[in-house]
Amino acid sequence: MFHMGWFLGTGFGVYGWNQRWTGNAAKDMARPDLFIDVATSLERAGFDYMMLEDSCVIPDVFRGSMEFALKSGGIRQDPMPLVPILADATKHLGIIATASTSFYPPYLAARLMQTLDNLSDGRVGMNLVTSSPHAAAQNYGYEQHFPHDQRYEMADEWVACVRALWDTWEPDAVVMDQETGVFADYTKVHPANFEGKYYKSRGPLNTMPGPQRHPVICQAGGSNAGKDFGAKNADTIIASLAEDPGIENMKDYRDDVVARMIGFGRKPSEAKIMFLGHPIMADTDREAKEIAAGMAAATARNIEGQLAGMSYYSGLDFSTFDLDAPLPDVTGEVNGHLSLYQDFAKNAAGKTLREALVQRAQTLSSVDLIGTPESVAVQMGEIMDYVGGDGFLIRALPTRKNVTEMCDGLAPQLRKRGLIRSEYEFDTFKENLLAY
Ligand SMILES: Cc1cc2nc3c(=O)[nH]c(=O)nc-3n(C[C@H](O)[C@H](O)[C@H](O)COP(=O)(O)O)c2cc1C
């Protein structure tokens, strides 16, 4: 059996507001309705979690302007307030929202997550990112963002601080004894007195621990520093090999992360490694292949969108590069999503930038998943058998049409083959995630 999640790639943002099949997306963009529908559908399908991406900036690296981002709806609401709304609409689904270790003070994050854990009966997680680009850091009062590897060094200490705060209440500290009138045993609530190189917090939390005590930590860094951070701290690691896809690369990625986990004294079963996948399905395999080819062609035509995306990920203005010349060597200048850029640059070698972007458009996910729901279910099972991974993180535009395809077309086929759960065994997100 493997696990399933859904990645909402622009968080509590705007999804296909001017596209076919997106219903009321334009009108409802800042409302929870679509997200509630997604969450309840994922639960019906037995998914482990729904993951809300986040960023805290209107991108302006591309052409040195916000024009492209604003024209295309590149905005986000804060995902955290959405979490209890989604939890209220579901009973078992895990809900992960993204938080930046670079900008959230540890005390604020530790307290927020315990509050959300209580509100959701133990079903929250946080996706820890170190954030890019410089403009994000400037929103929080810094001149420039911290260098890539230093961000992960800080993030590592940040997690230690947050965990120390979560541990300030012993498991049996809450007494709630009506006879004696004691709410909590003060001898079992301690300061954290955390003092590191970057963070300092006194504690204890003034918030009751939630059912999970340590909510799920999710992580997506693909660089050496990012992989180490995930291997040391995460309960679920999400990997996109879209820039460098294929099952051999998936296997290598997993083996690498597992070796790092063992190096940190952890068991491989303590973190579930999920690969980003975009199943493209139809009533026949041939039809599905045609749809996939149409999507790749549309992405390839959208050179402007791709350049804007690469500018955001790299922090470099791709509009200044000659499309009909090789990608210039800018190694050392990238301070954004480093591993994504490195994978792109590796595959761009020997090509013009335009050719590299066209090639990039052919792959939507870590591996091709194209066919009928039946054949995609078989492919997913075979891939997981080979890779030894723990599951897939669906990345598709969350239209009700796509959600129905995944939840009412694909999931029953996976379940029929014994590949995903048929019911939730435990009460909390973490227990279900680590159950197998
Ligand atoms: C599935 C997935 C989800 C991600 N979600 C976010 C996010 O919500 N916010 C963000 O700033 N970065 C996000 N990232 C970027 C990662 O945090 C990271 O910067 C990127 O994978 C490159 O890794 P590296 O920084 O270790 O090179 C995501 C990456 C992946 C693959």
The ligand as an SDF file (V2000), in Angstrom:
LIG
                    3D

 31 33  0  0  0  0  0  0  0  0999 V2000
    6.1060   19.7330   -4.0520 C   0  0  0  0  0  0  0  0  0  0  0  0
    6.8130   20.9810   -3.6950 C   0  0  0  0  0  0  0  0  0  0  0  0
    6.1750   21.9500   -2.9360 C   0  0  0  0  0  0  0  0  0  0  0  0
    6.8090   23.1500   -2.6130 C   0  0  0  0  0  0  0  0  0  0  0  0
    6.1300   24.0980   -1.9230 N   0  0  0  0  0  0  0  0  0  0  0  0
    6.7060   25.2960   -1.6840 C   0  0  0  0  0  0  0  0  0  0  0  0
    5.9880   26.3320   -1.0370 C   0  0  0  0  0  0  0  0  0  0  0  0
    4.8300   26.1670   -0.6610 O   0  0  0  0  0  0  0  0  0  0  0  0
    6.5970   27.5250   -0.8460 N   0  0  0  0  0  0  0  0  0  0  0  0
    7.9040   27.7470   -1.2170 C   0  0  0  0  0  0  0  0  0  0  0  0
    8.4060   28.8390   -0.9930 O   0  0  0  0  0  0  0  0  0  0  0  0
    8.6330   26.7540   -1.8060 N   0  0  0  0  0  0  0  0  0  0  0  0
    8.0510   25.5640   -2.0560 C   0  0  0  0  0  0  0  0  0  0  0  0
    8.7580   24.5820   -2.6960 N   0  0  0  0  0  0  0  0  0  0  0  0
   10.1770   24.7930   -2.9750 C   0  0  0  0  0  0  0  0  0  0  0  0
   11.0610   24.0380   -1.9840 C   0  0  0  0  0  0  0  0  0  0  0  0
   10.8550   24.5030   -0.6770 O   0  0  0  0  0  0  0  0  0  0  0  0
   12.5220   24.1420   -2.3940 C   0  0  0  0  0  0  0  0  0  0  0  0
   12.9760   25.4590   -2.3440 O   0  0  0  0  0  0  0  0  0  0  0  0
   12.7220   23.6000   -3.7750 C   0  0  0  0  0  0  0  0  0  0  0  0
   12.2090   22.2910   -3.8590 O   0  0  0  0  0  0  0  0  0  0  0  0
   14.1870   23.5700   -4.1730 C   0  0  0  0  0  0  0  0  0  0  0  0
   14.9130   22.8990   -3.1750 O   0  0  0  0  0  0  0  0  0  0  0  0
   16.2160   23.5300   -2.5710 P   0  0  0  0  0  0  0  0  0  0  0  0
   15.8260   24.8590   -2.0050 O   0  0  0  0  0  0  0  0  0  0  0  0
   16.6720   22.5570   -1.5240 O   0  0  0  0  0  0  0  0  0  0  0  0
   17.1580   23.6600   -3.7090 O   0  0  0  0  0  0  0  0  0  0  0  0
    8.1350   23.3810   -3.0350 C   0  0  0  0  0  0  0  0  0  0  0  0
    8.7960   22.3980   -3.7740 C   0  0  0  0  0  0  0  0  0  0  0  0
    8.1510   21.2220   -4.1140 C   0  0  0  0  0  0  0  0  0  0  0  0
    8.8790   20.1940   -4.9040 C   0  0  0  0  0  0  0  0  0  0  0  0
  1  2  1  0
  2  3  1  0
  2 30  2  0
  3  4  2  0
  4  5  1  0
  4 28  1  0
  5  6  2  0
  6  7  1  0
  6 13  1  0
  7  8  2  0
  7  9  1  0
  9 10  1  0
 10 11  2  0
 10 12  1  0
 12 13  2  0
 13 14  1  0
 14 15  1  0
 14 28  1  0
 15 16  1  0
 16 17  1  0
 16 18  1  0
 18 19  1  0
 18 20  1  0
 20 21  1  0
 20 22  1  0
 22 23  1  0
 23 24  1  0
 24 25  2  0
 24 26  1  0
 24 27  1  0
 28 29  2  0
 29 30  1  0
 30 31  1  0
M  END
$$$$
